[in-house]
Each structure stands twice: as structure tokens, then as C-alpha cells.
Amino acid sequence: MSVNLICYGVREVEVPYFNELNKHKYKTTLVEELLNGENLDLIKGHNSVMLRGNCHADREVIKTMAGYGVKNLLTRTVGFNHIDVEAAKEHGMKIARVPGYSPNAISELALTLAMTLLRSTTYTVNKTVKKDFTADPTMFSPEIRNCTVGIIGTGKIGLTTARLFKGLGADVIAYDVYKNESAKDIVRYVSIDELQQKSDVISIHCPYFKDSNHHMIDDKFIENMKNNSILINTARGELQDIEAVIRGVESGKLKGFGTDVLEGEHNIFFKNLVGKTLDATTEKLINLFPRVMITPHIGSYTDEALTNMVEISYDNLNDILTKGYSINEL
């Protein structure tokens, strides 16, 4: 079977990776834009599709894909809630994901956001760029080695994040429903209440389950946190109630908030919206800068993570074609 593969959401800097890692010599079409109603028809003539996280393939999109002859649907992500898996299977599609990629990519961003907020770096640079070189109380900071860092979720990414903070001398505690034996040399497991009350920095690294932890970061969660603490989320936007976070920052309960994810982020992330007015909540959040720092889901936007995602996706497709299945099939 000849392969005509179309890949959506391929940024300009990623093109060389898609080309160089194509060891199976697939005929590929690389589309910079995310999958949307206006470019869905580009799938015509392709039997395989590769998506990224904010490419939403709901039942109607899947039906259209099937009509175009798509047999294989790949996502170069760990999560797959952007795909209607049931609909894809009903249309006889093979679906495969990437089970994991460089955990350092997300962990390094979490650390960067935390340290930037802890040292008020952006606030300070905003002053010096205006030629104000005075030091003020906002710039005064504890050293991370004198802080307690709480990690929620100790899978590969959470554990890697814990190691990074531990390497800087922080006391690292953790909470997870399922304790990771290999993590016990790095973290001390505590209850969620103790973690909230003792942590100067809390970094979220747990998966999202709609029925159990939707908006787990709510008013009660933040109220239970240590005063003047920092909250970091590089996991999933659905885990946080942004209105509650805003209240936490505005009241001074939170020293800072750093996030790489937002609920409904596909409406704004990866788009140039300069000069446009967003919804009231997002506007409010943005206006809390520099105490609030938002990055547009770039946690995995590194050379190593991209290599892992693309290489595994290509291999997934090859396994489906040559073996009839992939170990990463959904």
C-alpha cells in the first residue's frame, strides 16, 4: 500500500525534522496550520493523517476523513482527547499515539517558569528596560534551596521535574494517587493537604480525567496553599479553574502563576491575536502579567521532544502497514 501522509500543525522550524526523520520514505504533505474547517479538504488524496494536540478531530471531521479515504490516523501526542476515537474505529481507521517523549522538555519549562516568578525576573527586567535600575521589595526573594517544592503527579515528567528542583537544593515533596517506588529517593510523599500547606512552589504534572479531577485547582485548593506561594501548570488546562486562579493572584494569596496550558486553548494558542480583544477571563489573566506568565503550550517544543514525537509517529505508521498493528494503537 502506497502511503500519502498529511501532517497538520507543522511549524517552519519543524520541517527539517519531518524530512530528515522520514526513514520510511513516506510521501508527505506538511501543513503549517492546525486542522480546521477551512483546510480539511487538503486531506483529499491522502490515506494517512498526522495531527498535533490542538487539531480537533470530532465525529464530523472523522466522517469527512473517512469519505476522503483515510485509513490511518496518528497523533504525535501522549493525550488523545482531541480525537473521537470511537468514531474513528467505527470508520475502520487505525489510530496510534506517542506514549511518551523527552520528559525534560516539559520539566525544564516548569522549572523556568517557577524560577522566573520566584526571583521576579520578568518584573525586574521590565523596570530595567525603562532605565529604572532601583531594587525594590518585590525583587527580594528566597533561594530555591530554602524552599519546599510540591510535585503533584510523579510519572516521568513529574519525577524529572522533582529531580531538577532537587538538584538546586530544594526540599521536594509529592502527592500521587499511585506512588512511584523509583521516586522515593527523590521525593517524600505526603497528603495533598500537607503538600498545599507546606509548598512554596507547586508544580502540576498529573493527567486529566474529566470525571475525577476537572478543575481540581479551585478556590478551595488555592485557599489551602501557603501564602505567597507559586503555582505552575504544564499539564492540562482543564485541571485549573482560571477564575479561581485569578482570584488567588489578585488577593495576593499567590505570588505568581505560570501556565503552559489553558482550558479551551485551541481558540487562542498558535494564533496571532495582537490588537484583538479576547474573552473577559483571558483578558483578565493576561493583564496580571508579570505575576502571571502564560506560554502557548510550548512545553514539548524542543529538539529532543520533537524528534521523539515524529520518529515514533512514523514508526507507528510503519508498524500498522507492515504488521497490521502498532503497540501504541488506541
C-alpha positions as CSV (number, residue, x, y, z in Angstrom):
1,M,0.0,0.0,0.0
2,S,1.5,3.3,-1.0
3,V,1.4,6.0,1.7
4,N,0.2,9.5,1.2
5,L,0.6,11.2,4.6
6,I,-0.6,14.7,5.5
7,C,0.7,16.2,8.7
8,Y,-1.0,19.2,10.3
9,G,0.4,21.8,12.6
10,V,4.0,21.5,11.3
11,R,5.8,24.8,12.2
12,E,8.5,26.1,9.9
13,V,11.3,25.2,12.3
14,E,9.9,21.6,12.5
15,V,10.0,20.9,8.7
16,P,13.7,19.7,8.6
17,Y,12.9,17.2,11.4
18,F,9.9,15.8,9.5
19,N,12.0,15.4,6.4
20,E,15.2,14.0,8.0
21,L,13.3,11.5,10.2
22,N,11.3,10.2,7.3
23,K,13.4,7.0,7.1
24,H,10.4,5.0,5.7
25,K,10.2,7.5,2.7
26,Y,6.6,8.3,3.1
27,K,5.2,10.8,0.6
28,T,4.3,13.6,2.9
29,T,2.4,16.9,2.8
30,L,3.3,19.2,5.6
31,V,0.7,21.8,6.6
32,E,1.7,24.6,9.0
33,E,-1.9,25.4,10.1
34,L,-3.7,23.3,12.6
35,L,-6.5,21.2,11.2
36,N,-9.7,23.3,10.8
37,G,-12.8,23.5,8.7
38,E,-11.0,25.6,6.0
39,N,-8.1,23.2,5.4
40,L,-9.9,19.9,6.0
41,D,-10.2,19.3,2.2
42,L,-6.4,19.2,1.9
43,I,-6.8,15.6,3.1
44,K,-8.2,14.6,-0.3
45,G,-5.7,12.2,-1.9
46,H,-4.1,11.1,1.4
47,N,-4.8,7.8,3.2
48,S,-3.0,8.7,6.4
49,V,-3.2,11.8,8.7
50,M,-0.9,13.0,11.5
51,L,-2.3,15.5,14.0
52,R,-0.9,17.5,16.9
53,G,-2.7,18.3,20.2
54,N,-4.9,21.2,19.1
55,C,-6.1,19.6,15.9
56,H,-9.6,18.6,16.8
57,A,-11.0,15.6,15.0
58,D,-14.6,15.2,16.2
59,R,-17.1,12.8,14.8
60,E,-18.0,15.0,11.8
61,V,-14.3,15.6,11.0
62,I,-13.7,11.8,11.2
63,K,-16.6,11.2,8.9
64,T,-15.2,13.6,6.4
65,M,-11.8,12.0,6.7
66,A,-13.2,8.5,6.1
67,G,-15.0,9.9,3.0
68,Y,-11.7,11.0,1.7
69,G,-10.3,7.5,2.2
70,V,-8.2,8.0,5.3
71,K,-7.2,4.6,6.9
72,N,-4.6,5.6,9.4
73,L,-4.9,8.4,12.0
74,L,-1.8,9.4,14.0
75,T,-1.4,11.9,16.8
76,R,2.1,13.0,17.8
77,T,1.0,13.5,21.3
78,V,0.5,11.5,24.5
79,G,-3.0,12.7,25.0
80,F,-5.7,11.9,22.5
81,N,-8.8,13.7,23.8
82,H,-8.8,15.8,20.7
83,I,-9.8,12.8,18.7
84,D,-13.1,11.0,18.7
85,V,-11.5,7.5,18.9
86,E,-14.9,5.7,18.9
87,A,-15.9,7.4,15.6
88,A,-12.5,6.7,14.0
89,K,-12.8,3.0,14.9
90,E,-16.4,2.9,13.6
91,H,-15.0,4.0,10.2
92,G,-12.3,1.3,10.4
93,M,-9.4,3.6,11.0
94,K,-6.2,2.6,12.8
95,I,-5.3,5.1,15.4
96,A,-1.9,5.4,17.2
97,R,-0.4,7.9,19.6
98,V,3.0,8.6,21.1
99,P,3.2,7.1,24.6
100,G,5.9,9.5,25.8
101,Y,8.7,11.8,24.8
102,S,11.5,13.7,26.4
103,P,10.2,14.5,29.9
104,N,13.0,17.1,30.3
105,A,11.2,19.4,27.8
106,I,8.2,20.0,30.0
107,S,10.2,19.8,33.2
108,E,12.6,22.4,32.1
109,L,9.8,24.8,31.2
110,A,8.1,24.2,34.6
111,L,11.4,25.0,36.4
112,T,12.0,28.1,34.2
113,L,8.5,29.5,35.0
114,A,8.9,28.8,38.7
115,M,12.4,30.3,39.0
116,T,11.3,33.4,36.9
117,L,8.4,34.0,39.2
118,L,10.4,33.2,42.4
119,R,13.1,35.8,41.5
120,S,10.6,38.2,39.9
121,T,12.9,38.2,36.9
122,T,10.4,39.5,34.3
123,Y,9.2,42.2,36.7
124,T,12.7,43.3,37.2
125,V,13.7,43.3,33.5
126,N,10.5,45.3,32.7
127,K,11.9,48.0,35.0
128,T,15.5,48.0,33.8
129,V,14.4,48.2,30.1
130,K,12.8,51.5,31.1
131,K,16.2,52.5,32.7
132,D,14.9,52.1,36.2
133,F,17.7,50.2,37.9
134,T,16.5,50.5,41.5
135,A,15.9,47.5,43.7
136,D,12.5,47.3,45.4
137,P,10.8,44.8,47.8
138,T,9.2,42.8,45.0
139,M,12.7,41.7,43.9
140,F,13.6,40.3,47.3
141,S,13.5,36.5,47.1
142,P,14.1,33.4,49.0
143,E,16.7,31.0,47.5
144,I,15.2,27.9,46.0
145,R,17.3,25.7,48.3
146,N,15.4,27.2,51.2
147,C,12.1,26.4,49.6
148,T,9.8,23.4,49.6
149,V,8.6,22.4,46.1
150,G,5.4,20.2,45.8
151,I,5.0,18.0,42.8
152,I,1.5,16.7,42.0
153,G,1.9,13.6,39.7
154,T,5.1,11.6,39.8
155,G,5.1,10.0,36.4
156,K,8.1,10.5,34.1
157,I,7.6,14.3,33.8
158,G,6.8,14.9,37.4
159,L,9.8,12.8,38.6
160,T,12.1,14.6,36.2
161,T,10.8,17.9,37.4
162,A,11.4,16.8,41.0
163,R,15.0,15.9,40.1
164,L,15.6,19.3,38.6
165,F,14.4,21.1,41.7
166,K,16.2,18.6,44.0
167,G,19.4,19.3,42.1
168,L,19.0,23.0,43.0
169,G,18.7,22.1,46.7
170,A,15.0,22.4,47.2
171,D,13.1,20.1,49.6
172,V,10.8,18.2,47.3
173,I,7.6,16.6,48.4
174,A,5.0,15.0,46.3
175,Y,1.4,13.7,46.0
176,D,0.2,11.0,43.7
177,V,-2.7,8.6,43.9
178,Y,-0.2,5.9,42.8
179,K,3.1,6.2,44.5
180,N,6.2,5.7,42.3
181,E,8.7,3.5,44.1
182,S,11.5,4.9,42.0
183,A,10.6,8.4,43.1
184,K,11.0,7.8,46.8
185,D,14.8,8.5,46.6
186,I,13.9,12.0,45.2
187,V,10.7,13.0,46.9
188,R,8.8,12.5,50.2
189,Y,5.2,11.5,49.6
190,V,2.7,13.5,51.7
191,S,-1.1,14.1,51.7
192,I,-2.5,16.6,49.2
193,D,-3.4,18.9,52.2
194,E,0.2,18.8,53.6
195,L,1.6,19.5,50.1
196,Q,-0.6,22.5,49.6
197,Q,0.2,23.9,53.1
198,K,3.9,23.5,53.0
199,S,4.9,24.2,49.4
200,D,6.4,27.5,48.3
201,V,6.1,26.2,44.7
202,I,3.5,23.7,43.4
203,S,4.1,22.2,40.0
204,I,1.2,20.2,38.4
205,H,2.2,17.1,36.4
206,C,-0.9,14.8,36.6
207,P,-3.0,13.6,33.7
208,Y,-6.5,15.0,33.2
209,F,-9.6,12.8,33.9
210,K,-12.9,14.6,33.2
211,D,-14.8,12.6,35.8
212,S,-12.3,12.9,38.7
213,N,-10.0,16.0,38.5
214,H,-11.8,18.6,36.4
215,H,-10.9,22.0,37.9
216,M,-9.0,20.4,40.8
217,I,-7.2,23.7,41.2
218,D,-10.2,25.7,42.5
219,D,-10.8,28.2,45.3
220,K,-10.5,25.6,48.0
221,F,-7.2,24.3,46.6
222,I,-5.7,27.8,46.4
223,E,-7.0,28.8,49.8
224,N,-5.3,25.8,51.2
225,M,-2.0,26.8,49.7
226,K,0.8,28.5,51.6
227,N,0.6,32.3,51.5
228,N,2.7,34.0,48.8
229,S,3.3,30.7,47.0
230,I,3.8,30.0,43.3
231,L,1.6,27.7,41.2
232,I,2.8,26.1,37.9
233,N,0.8,24.1,35.5
234,T,2.4,22.5,32.4
235,A,0.0,19.6,32.3
236,R,-3.6,20.3,31.2
237,G,-5.7,23.4,31.2
238,E,-8.8,21.6,32.3
239,L,-7.2,20.9,35.6
240,Q,-7.5,24.6,36.7
241,D,-10.4,26.9,37.3
242,I,-8.9,30.1,35.8
243,E,-11.3,32.4,37.7
244,A,-10.2,30.8,41.0
245,V,-6.5,31.3,40.0
246,I,-7.2,35.0,39.1
247,R,-8.8,35.5,42.5
248,G,-5.8,33.9,44.1
249,V,-3.3,36.2,42.3
250,E,-5.5,39.4,42.8
251,S,-5.9,38.7,46.5
252,G,-2.2,38.2,47.0
253,K,-2.6,34.6,48.1
254,L,-0.5,33.6,45.1
255,K,2.9,35.3,44.5
256,G,2.7,34.1,40.9
257,F,1.1,31.7,38.4
258,G,2.8,30.2,35.4
259,T,1.0,28.1,32.9
260,D,1.7,26.5,29.5
261,V,-1.9,25.3,29.2
262,L,-5.4,26.8,29.2
263,E,-8.9,25.3,29.0
264,G,-10.2,25.9,25.5
265,E,-6.7,26.9,24.4
266,H,-7.3,25.9,20.8
267,N,-9.2,29.2,20.5
268,I,-6.2,31.3,21.1
269,F,-2.9,29.3,21.1
270,F,-0.8,29.3,17.9
271,K,-2.7,32.4,16.6
272,N,-1.5,36.0,16.3
273,L,-4.3,37.9,18.1
274,V,-2.4,41.2,18.6
275,G,-4.8,44.1,18.8
276,K,-7.8,41.8,19.3
277,T,-10.0,41.6,22.4
278,L,-10.2,38.1,23.9
279,D,-12.8,36.8,26.3
280,A,-13.1,38.7,29.6
281,T,-11.4,35.9,31.7
282,T,-8.4,35.5,29.4
283,E,-8.0,39.3,29.2
284,K,-8.1,39.5,33.0
285,L,-5.5,36.7,33.3
286,I,-3.1,38.4,30.7
287,N,-3.4,41.7,32.5
288,L,-2.0,40.2,35.6
289,F,1.4,39.9,33.9
290,P,4.2,39.8,35.2
291,R,2.7,37.9,38.2
292,V,1.0,35.7,35.7
293,M,3.1,34.1,32.9
294,I,1.5,32.3,30.0
295,T,3.3,30.2,27.4
296,P,1.3,28.8,24.5
297,H,1.7,25.1,25.0
298,I,5.4,25.0,24.1
299,G,6.4,22.5,26.8
300,S,7.3,19.9,24.2
301,Y,8.6,22.5,21.7
302,T,12.2,21.3,21.9
303,D,14.6,19.5,19.6
304,E,14.6,16.2,21.6
305,A,10.8,16.1,22.2
306,L,10.0,16.8,18.6
307,T,12.4,14.1,17.4
308,N,10.8,11.6,19.7
309,M,7.3,12.5,18.6
310,V,7.9,12.5,14.9
311,E,10.1,9.4,14.9
312,I,7.6,7.4,17.0
313,S,4.7,8.5,14.8
314,Y,6.4,7.4,11.6
315,D,7.3,4.1,13.2
316,N,3.7,3.7,14.4
317,L,2.5,4.1,10.8
318,N,5.1,1.6,9.6
319,D,4.1,-1.0,12.1
320,I,0.5,-0.6,11.1
321,L,1.3,-1.0,7.5
322,T,3.8,-3.9,7.8
323,K,2.4,-5.8,10.9
324,G,-1.2,-4.7,10.9
325,Y,-1.0,-3.2,14.3
326,S,1.1,-0.8,16.5
327,I,2.0,-1.3,20.1
328,N,0.9,2.3,20.5
329,E,-2.5,1.8,18.9
330,L,-5.6,3.1,20.6
